[in-house]
Amino acid sequence: MNKNLKVVLVGLPGSGKSTFGRQLAQELGFPFLDLDQQIEEKYVRKIPEIFSIYGEGKFREWETETLSDLLDRDTSFILASGGGAPCFNDNMDLINSKSVSVYLDVPLESISQRLQASKVQNRPMFQGLDQGEIILKLKSLLVSREYFYNQAKIKLSGEDFSAELLMHELINLLRS
């Protein structure tokens, strides 16, 4: 496989980018990176704090800057992007030009159940919402973001995809 293979996972919040990304990274022997975590480390503030103090505009600027810096590294890695990252500042074009993008297309009902079961306090956009409201919010996000997600080089659909399946897709993509 390519010695500097960068794989960027895109998809809605709760689609499994971090969970699947860690599994894939372990399988490939690559480092796993989380874009939001990288931003928090670089700017020494939690994402909700950045939004609160500086606003979404500044967050998106820092997100693009951090993404660009990561993609310029001369090393292989698996990166879980934030759910909105591909949708701003031509980030999807940047991702596609410097990495293999993978869209994790998971049914909204599955994502909703994951979000309800997870620590929602880490996801301010879903705090205080019941399952029906979470699904409505996810539908709204999907409508505004799917155009960008669908530009990914590989699309994995369903609830259960494996690292093996993605590696097979990666190998096919790299051969072509």
Secondary structure as GFF3:
##gff-version 3
##sequence-region A 1 176
A	DSSP	beta_strand	6	10	.	.	.	ID=ss1
A	DSSP	alpha_helix	17	28	.	.	.	ID=ss2
A	DSSP	beta_strand	32	34	.	.	.	ID=ss3
A	DSSP	alpha_helix	35	43	.	.	.	ID=ss4
A	DSSP	alpha_helix	47	71	.	.	.	ID=ss5
A	DSSP	beta_strand	77	80	.	.	.	ID=ss6
A	DSSP	three_ten_helix	85	87	.	.	.	ID=ss7
A	DSSP	alpha_helix	91	98	.	.	.	ID=ss8
A	DSSP	beta_strand	100	105	.	.	.	ID=ss9
A	DSSP	alpha_helix	108	117	.	.	.	ID=ss10
A	DSSP	three_ten_helix	120	122	.	.	.	ID=ss11
A	DSSP	three_ten_helix	124	126	.	.	.	ID=ss12
A	DSSP	alpha_helix	131	149	.	.	.	ID=ss13
A	DSSP	beta_strand	154	157	.	.	.	ID=ss14
A	DSSP	alpha_helix	163	175	.	.	.	ID=ss15
###
